[in-house]
Amino acid sequence: MKSWVDIAGEGVTVENIKAWSQGGTQFRLAPAAREKVLASRAMISEKIRTGEAIYGVNTGFGAFSSVRISDAEIEELQRNLIRSHSAGIGEPFTPEQTRAIMILRANTLARGHSGVRPEVIDKILEFLNADCLPVIPGQGSVGASGDLAPLSHLALGLMGEGPAWNGSAQAPMKKVLSEKSLQPLVLQFKEGLSLINGCQVMTAVGMLALYDARDLAWLADAAGAQSLEGLLGSRNAFDPLISAARPHTGEIRTAKNLRTLLSETSEIAESHRDCNRVQDAYSLRCMPAVHGAVKDGLRHTWSVLETEANSSTDNPLVFTEGEKILSCGNFHGMPVAFSLDYAAIVLSAMASISEQRISKLINPAMSGLPAFLAPNGGLNSGHMIVQVAAASLVSENKVLAHPASVDSIPTSADKEDHVSMGTIAARKLVRVIDNVRNVIAMELLSGSQAVDLVRPLKSSKAVEALHTAIRKKVPFAPTDRIFADDVTAIREMIQSRELIAAVESAVGPLEF
């Protein structure tokens, strides 16, 4: 028996959009939402019947908003809009991202403020249920009237035009529709405009990225704990009295995570209990402050995107309660753009502090371990270039973390004179996260090598569980080998959530 998800214009979260975007979920329009959609459609139909001019319904678009369109041309207007605005280029969004975009587009229309027929939402959901996915180019949106170009390619697919995903390849949408026995959508008044006004592309891409970022925030704590053990670092900086004296939520939670990860006094910790080191380098001692600030920033972005995912972003908006049809700017991507840029900045900082821990691990003056973690240094170079590669990714992130949202280029003959660049921010965030994932994989690689080099002493329960999980696929390196393969293997374990599962099996869930 099929399990159905009702799309109701509310209730979309980062976690359920991640689950739903994997495919296999069946969607339908919630009955209460259908009633709202029908009411808004009836209202806008009545306005047209009386001859009232309504933007994008019986007028042109953008700078053509003063051009009146005859009743006989209203449907052609919508088709022309979609075809002309399908001007996106570049690498397409992945099928996972495309599903998320379609879900969000259906959800915002289901709020009943767009004046479309329920059949429009039904068609989006029918395509999703059949895994019939338009190919949506990634470039071409400035995030002004939302994501006009990419959403136009989505609408183009619904019309049965343009390319579609056919497995991992592409095929003409008409061919895919025929194979799946689906009919295209025939647009009526306002429906083309309602399909493309809004920030669903930047929001969907950002939500999927944030889900991954949360895992990386947890793993940064775990990697830092392992590095601290390998460096014979002190746990004193994680005392709850310290974070209580500066009660930022992220700092408190990170200090708690580190105490959990290092909860049992390990043989390594016991071995240097009486050493005369007063305090560690910032990259160890300041993990609660830095990792905590990252978590605070990510939670802020998480909240903004979930609000956006359940918002009405069309123009004009139909309000049946007050019997108003109002032109507005709810489609503007600025709230999302700012937040996505913020997430890229904080994650870049998290990679930076991770790289500095790698730097300490390979430096014998800081670690007391063999130089570059090479048991037979000289003949072997060890993790010398692992740190160099991490430094390269950190530096690349400094470029990518430059906010897209500080830029604006007037478009549409100065009618759209301030834009958000939010979709650029979303695409950059995906690249930043990929770099962060690799840097943390490199720290986990070097940290594991360091823990082995202080054997036979054992670390805490959680760090031992993490180390054991890594060693199942990446053995200790007594001599040089192709370390890129090791980084790739650990990165795949991060993406599959194997490492998080290993830690949680030992000490329970960490806090975000």
N, C-alpha and C positions, 0 to 999 in steps of 0.2 A: 504493500500500500504506500502510495506517495505521501511524503511529508511536505506540506505547503507552508510557505512564508507569505504572510499578508503584507503588502506594501501599503502603508497608511499615511505617509507624509510625516512620520515621526518614528522614533525608536531606533534609528540607524546609529550604530556605534563603530568605533575603530575595530573592535574585536569581531562583531558580526559581519562587517563589510569584508574583513579578511577571510572569514570562513566562507561567506557566500561567493566570493570572487574566485574560489578555486574550481567552481563548476559543480554540476550535479544537483544543485538546489532548484526546487520548483517554486515559482512565484505566482501570485495572483493579486489583483487589486482588492483591498479590504472593502467590504460592503459599505461601511460608513464613509470611507473616502470616495467611493463611487457616487454616493448621494451628493457630496460636496462638489464633485467635478460636474455632475449633471446640473446642479443649481447655477454654477458659474457660467456654464455653457449657455443655459437658457437666458441668463441675464445679458450676456454679450450678444446673443442672437437677437434679442429684442431691441437692443441699441442700434444694431445694424438695420433692422427692419424700419426703424423710425428715421434713418438717414443720418444719424450722428457720426461725425468724423472721429475715428479711433485710430491712434497710431499703430501702424503695422498691420492693421486689419483692412482698412480701406484707404490707407495712405502708403506712400513709399517709406523707405527706411533711412535712418541716419540723416544725412544732408538732404535726402529726398522726402523728408517727413511732411513737407508742405504740398507735395504732389498728391492729388486725390485720385483714387483708383475706382473705376466703375465696378458695379456689382458683378458684371459679366467677367471681369478680369481678376477677381479676388483669388480664386484658386490658382490661376497661373502665376499670380504674384508670389504665392508661397513656394511654388516649385522653382521659380526663378531665383528666389532668395537662397534656397538651399544649394542650387547648382552654382550660383555665382560666388557664394561664400565658402564653397569647398575648394579652398586655395591653400590648404596645408601641405607641408613638405616634410622631408626628413624621415628618420627612423620611426616606425610606427610604435604606438603603445602596445604592450604585450597583451595577449588574450586575458590574463588576470586583471590587468589595469583596465582593459576595455569592459569587462564584466562589471567592475566596480563603477565605472563611469555610467554605464547603462542603468545600474541599480539606483544610483543617486539621481539620475535624470528622471526616472520613473517616480522616485520618492518625492521630488519637489513638485512635479505635476500633480501628484496625488493629494497635495494639500488643498487643491481646489481654488487657487487664486489665478489660474492661467487662462481659463475660458476655453480649454480644449475639450474635445469629446473623450469619454472614457476609452473609446476604441484606440486612441493614440497610446495610452498607457498600456492597454491590453496588448498592443502590437509589440511594444518594447519588451514586455514580459514574455510574450510568445517567442520572440527571437532568443531571449535568454534561456528559456526552458528548452529550446531546441539547440542551444549552443551555436546559434547563427550569429556570428560576430562581425560587424563591419571592421575593416582596416582603417584605423584612425591615425593619420600622420602626427608626429609629436611636436612639430614646429609650426608656427604661424599664428599663435595667439598672443595678444598683448594684455589680456585679462582686463579689458575695458567693459564692453557689454557682456562681460563674462568671456567664455572660451568660444568665440564665434566660429573660427575656422575648424577646430577639431570637432566641435559639436555638430557642425554642418556635415562633416563626413559621417558622423553617426546617423544623422537624419537622412543623408543620401542613401546609406545602406538600407534604412527602413523603407525607403522608396523603391528599393530593388535595383539601385544603381551603384556603380563603383565596385571595388574589390571587397572580398570577405576572407576571413580566415578559414582555411580548409585543412585542419590539422595544424602542422607547423608551416605549411605553405599557404599561398594565396590563390584565389580563384575568383572569377567574376561573380558578383552577388546573384545575378540572375541564375547562374548555373547551380549555386548552392541552394537557392530557394526552390528550384525545381527538384533537386535531389531530396530536400527535406519536406517537400509538399507544402510549402508556405506561400502565402500571397503577400505582396508588398503593401505598404500603407499608401492610401490615396489622401493627400493632404487637403484639408478644407481651410476656411478662413482662420487666420491667426496661428494655425498649428505649426507652420514652419518656423515662425518667429519664436513661439513658445518652446520649441525643441532646442533652440540654440542660445537663448538668453540665460546666462547663469555661469556659475563657477564650478560646475561639476567635474570638469577634467582636472583642474588644479587640486580640488578637494579630494577626489578619489585617489589620485596619484600620491598626494600627501598623506592620506590616511593609511594606505598600504605601507608607505615608507616609515610612518611613525610606529606601526606595529613592529617592524624590524628594529627600529631604533630603541624601543623599550627592551628588547632582548639584549641589545648591545650594551645598554646601560647596566643591566644586571651582570653581564659577562665582564664588563670593565671592573666591577667590584671584585668578581671572582679572580680575574687575571691579576688585579692589583694585590689581592691577598696572597696568591701564589708567589708573585714576585717579592713581596715583603718577606715571605718565608725564605726564599732563595737568597735574599740579601741580608738575612739575619736582622730584620728590622724590628722596631718596637711596636707594641700594640697600645702603648699608653695614650697615643693621640686619638684613640677611638673611645675613650672613657665617656660615658653618657653625661657626666658633669660638664664636659667641654661643649658638646652640642647644645645642651640645655642653656648654656650661657649665651648662645647665639642661635636662637630657635627658628632658623629657616627649616621648613619641612624637609627639603631634600637633604640637608646636612644631617638632620636627626635620623632620617631613614637610612642614609648611607652609612653613618657610624654604626647603626644597629646591624646593618647587613655585614659589615666588616667584623663586628663582634661575633655574629652568627657564624661567619665563614671561619673565624679563628677561635671558635668558642671553647674548644678543648685545648688546654695548654699542651703544645706539641713538644716532642723531643728536641726539635730545632729551637723552639723558644726557650726551653729549659737550658739548652747548651750555652746560651749567651745571656742568661738572666743577670749575671754579675759583671757584664762588660761595662766599660766606662763611656760608651757612646751616649751622649746626652739626648740628641735628637737626630732624626733622619732627614734626608733631602725632602724638599717640598713634594716631589712626585709621589712619595709614600705618606708623609705626615699630613698632607693637605687633601688627601682623597675625599674625606667627608665634605670639605668645602667645595672642591671642584666638581667631583662627581655629583654631589648634591645639587649644585647650581644647574648642572646639565639636566638632572631629573626635573627640577622645578620648571626649567624652560620647556622641556618636552611635554610636561603635563599641561602647561598653559596652551601650547599649540594643539594638543589633543582636545582640550575643551573647545577651542575656537573652531576646529574642524568639525567636531560633532554638532556644534550649534549650526554651522553652515550646512551640513548634510541634511538637516531637518528644517530648512528655511525656504521661503518663497523668494525666488530670484528672477522672476520674469519681468518684463516691461511691455505694455502696462500690466498692472495687477488688478484683478477683479475682486471686489469685496461685496459679497452678496448681502451681508448684514447691514452695511450702510448704503447699499445700492450705489456704489462708486466704482468707476474705472479710472485708475490713477496712473499717470506716467511717473516714473521714479528712477532711482539709480541703485536699486537693490542688487543689480547684476554686477556691480563694480567689485573687482577682486581684491581691493586693498586689505580688508581684514585678514583674508587668507594669505595674501602675499607677505605681509609683515610677519605673520606667525611662521610661515615656512622659512623665511630668511632667518628668523630667530633660531629655529631648530637647526639649520645648517651651521650657524655660528657656534652654538653650544656643543654640537657634536664634533666640530672641528677642534674645539678645545679639549674634548675628551680624548681624541686621537693624539693630540699633542702631548698630554700628560702621560699617556700610555707609551708613546715613543721614548719619553724621557726615562721611564722605568727600564725599557730595553737598553737604553744607553748606560744606565747604572749597572745592569746585569753583565754587560760585556766588558766593563772597565774594571780591571783588577784592583785599582786604587780605591774604588767604591765598594766592590763586592767581596774582595778577598778570594775570589774564585779564579780559575785559569783565565787568562786573557781571551776574550771573545768566546768564552765558554768552550774552548777547544782543549781536550785533554792532552793533546800532543801539539801544542802551538808551534807555529813555524812551518812544520810540514803540513799542518792543517790550519786553515783560516777561521774555522768555526763560524760563529754568527756575525762576523764582521759586516757582511753585506746585507744580512737580514736587517740590521739597524739602519744601514744606508737606504735600503728600500723603504723602510718605515718612514724615515726622514723625508724621502721623496714624496710619499703620499700625504704626509702632514703639510708639506709645502704646497702641494697641489690644492689641498683643501683651503689654504689661505686665499687662493685665487677664487675658488668656487664659493667661499663664504662671503664674498663681496655681495651686498644685498642687491638683488634684482629690483626690489621695490623702490629704490631711490631714483630709479630712472623713469622717465615718462616722455613719450613722443606723441605729439598731436596726430590724430588719424581722422579719416572720414571728413576731409575738407574742414578741419577744425571743429566739427560738431562734437567729436569725441576727443576733447582736448587734454584730458588727463587720464592716464592708463596705469595699471598696477604691475604689469609684467609678472603676474602671479604664477602663470604656468611655467615660465622660465625658472622661477624660484622652486617650483615643485620638481622639475627635471634636474636642476642642480642638486637638490636635496638627495635625490636618488643616487647621484654620483658620489656625493659626500659620504653617504651611508655605506656605499660599496667600499670606499677607501677606508673608512673607520673599521669596517668588518675585517679587512685585511690587516690593518695595523694591530687590532686586538688578537687576531690569529697569530701574528708574529710575536706579540708579547707572550701569548700562551706557549708558543714554541720555545722561546728563550727561557721563560719561567720554568717550564718542565725540565729543560736541560739543567738549569741551576739547581732545582730540587734534587735531581739525580746526583749532582756533583757534591751535595752535602750528605749523601747517604753514608752510613746506614741510618742516620737520623731520620725520623719520620715527621711529617708536618701534621696539621690539624685534620680532623675527620673529613671536612668538606674539601680541603685542598687535596688530600689523598684521593678522594673520590674523583675530583676533576682530573688529577694527574693520571689516575688509572684509566679513565675514559680516553684520554689523549693517547696514552701508550698502547691502547688496543689497535690503533691505526698508525701511530707515528712513534717508532721506537727511539730509544736513546741513541745519540749520534757519537760513537767513540771516534769516528773519523769523518771527514768531509763527505757530503753527498749533495744531491740536487735539492737544496732547501726550498725551492719554489714548490716542489711536489708536497713537502711537508706543510707549507703554508696553505696550499690548496686543500689538502685533506682536512686540516683543522677548520678552515673556512666552511667547508661543506658540513662539518659537524656542528658548527655554529648555526648554519641555515636550517639544518634538520632538527635543531633544538636538542641534540643528544647531550651536549655539554650542560645545558641548563637542567635537563632531566637528571643527569648524574649528580649535580650539586643538590638539587631539591630532594633527591632520594636519600641523601645523607643528612641534611639539616632542615628540610622543609623549604617552603617558598621564601624568596627574598622580597623586599619591599621596593616599590617604584616611587 
